[in-house]
Structures are given as structure tokens and as C-alpha cells.
Amino acid sequence: MSYDLLARVYDRLYSQEQAAKIRVVLELQPPLEPVLDVGCGTGLLLERLLCYCVGLDLSLGMLKAAKARGRVRHGDLVCGDAEQMPFRDSSLRTVYSVTVLHEAPLALDEILRVLKQEGRAAVTLLRKRIELLPKLLEKLNGAEVYDEPDLKDVVIIFKGREGGSE
């Protein structure tokens, strides 16, 4: 799917669905800065944050849409790959990733790399790709899975790796 082409209409097509996921994610894991939103798209989650945050997306079109809509009031946007993030190890206290892991499953390794030991992450996985869940959970120690019936995704909450550098 070309997210650059989809950027102009993404909010019209998916904002209600994504807003429901974002509401649950933020309730389950409140932000502690610095915050990273992996696959931030048009900035729907970033718009809700009142702390310093960074939005990462591979699609320049989506990032331009986020900027044009004024969704990043307290942070920065970075064009980059979720599977090769341009951030230092153990540098973030909170990481979010909504509806990304089905397209970039190696992003979970990168989230674990950039998350501080005491940090927390909330990611979602499309129900229609639930077969990926066991493999994802193998990488996570003590993850909690929330299955909200009204969402098209399941939500996974987890901590940074023990022994991670600060």
C-alpha cells in the first residue's frame, strides 16, 4: 500500500477506527516523556500528547499531512524505517505503535532496543493478523494482551528489557 498516496484521505477513511485504538492505548499506558510514536502516520496519536514526543514514519506524505494539520505541538517528526530506527539504545520512556506490526514485525526488536529498562510500550496488532501474536510475545517478558471487543486490533503492553543500558 502506498501511504504517500493515501495520506490525503487517510483521516477520512480511518480516523474514527484509529481514534478508538488510541483512546485505549493511552488509557492503558499513559505517556512519560520522551515519547515515540512508531508509524505515526498523520499524527492522530501525537495530537493527543501534551509532552515531548517524536513521530516516526516511513511515508513522507503522511508526515507532511501530520505537519499540515498541526498535530505535533510538542515534538518532532522523523522520516525513517520502523525496522531500523535512528534513535539511541535505551533512550525513550514510552513507545507507542498503532497498527504497524503486521507490516513491520521487526519493529518490535527496535522498540525493545530504544525503550529504557523502566520504560513502557503499547503496541497494537490487527486481529486479522493475530497469527503473528505468539511470535511477538516470545520476544516480550511479562507482556499483557488486552482484547477489547470493539477494536479491530489487540493491544499489547510491555516493559523495557531488564539489564538494558540507561
N, C-alpha and C positions, 0 to 999 in steps of 0.2 A: 504494500500500500504506500502511495506517495503522500506523506504527511505535508510536504510543501504545498501540494495541490489542495489538500484537504483543509489547510489552515484557515482559509477564508470562511468556510462553512462549518468547521468543527463544532463550535459552540452551539450553533443552531441544531445540529444533529445530536450532540452528546452531552450538553451541559447539565441537563436535569439528571441524567443517569450518573454522570461523574460527581455531581454535587452530593448525591446521596452517599456515594462511596467516601467522598472527602469528609462529610459530616461524621460518619462512623469512625474513620481513621483518626480524625482529630480528637474525638471523644475518647477513644481507646489509648491514644498516645499523644498527649499534649506536647507542643514544641518546646524544646530547650535549645537555645542558640549556641553555636551556629547550626542552621538547618539546611539540609539539602533535599531538593525535590528532584528525583531522578525520573526523567521523561516528563518534564513539567508541561509540555505542550503549550497551550495558550495561556497558562498561568492560573488556572482555576483554583488550585490549592494555594499557590503563592499569594493570591489576592486576600486570602483569609488570615494570613500570618502578620502579626504585629511586631515581629522580632527580625533580626538579621537572617536572611535566607538567600540561598543560591538556587536558581533553577537551571537544570542541565537538560538539554535536548539535542538530538542529532539533527533535527529539522530546523534550518534557519528560518523557514517560513512560519513555523509555529512560534519560534522565539520573537520574530518580528510582530506577530499578532499579539503576543503577550505584552510586548512593549507598547504597541499602538493602543492597546486597551487600558494601559496604565495599571497593570495588575501587579507590578513589582514595585511597591512603595518603599520597601525596607531591605533592598538587596540587589543582587546582580543576576544577569543571565549569562550562561556559558553554552556555546555550541560545542558539543562533544559527545563521544560514544559512551553509553552506559556500561559497556563491557570493557572499557579502557578509560576510566575517569581520570581527569587531570587534577587530582587532589592528593595531598599528602596522606600517608597512613595515619590512622587514629586521629583525625583532625575534626571530626564532626560529632556533635552530641545527639542530633536527631536526623534520621534519614527517612524520607517517605518515597514510595514509588507505587503509583496507582495505575493498574492495568498496563504494565510494561513487561513483566517477567515472561509472559508467553512468547514475546518476540525477542527478548534478550535474556535468556536464562542465566548466562554468565554474569549478568549484572549483580546477582546475589553475592558472588565472590567479591566483587568490587565494593559493594555496600559493606560487607564484613570488613574489608580492608580499610576503608575510610572512617568507619564508625569507631569512636572511642570505646574503651573497655566498658565504661559505665554508661555508654550511650545506648539509645533505644531506637529501633526502627519499626516502621509499619509499612508493609507491602501488601498488594492485593494480587490475586490470580483469578483470571476468568474461570468461571465454573466449567465452561465448555472445554477448558484445558486442564481440568482437575487431575488428569493422569500425571501431570508434572509435579504435583504436590509431594508425594513420597520422596522423590529425589531432592527436592528443595529442602524438605525437613531433615534429611540426612545431614545436611551441612549446618544445621542450627541446633544449638543445645538449649533445650527448655523453651522452644517456641510455643506460643499459644495460637491456636487457629480459631477464628470466630466465623461462624456460618450464619450470617444474617439473611433470613429468607427473602427479604425484599431487594437484595443486591444481586447483580449479575456476577459478582466476584466473592471469593472468600478473603478474609483479612488475616494476615499473619503478623504477629507482634513478637519481636525478639530483641535480645541484648547483644552488645558487642562481645567479641571473643575474649575469654579470660586470658590473661597474660599478654594482651595487646599493649603496644607502647603508647605512651601519653604524649 
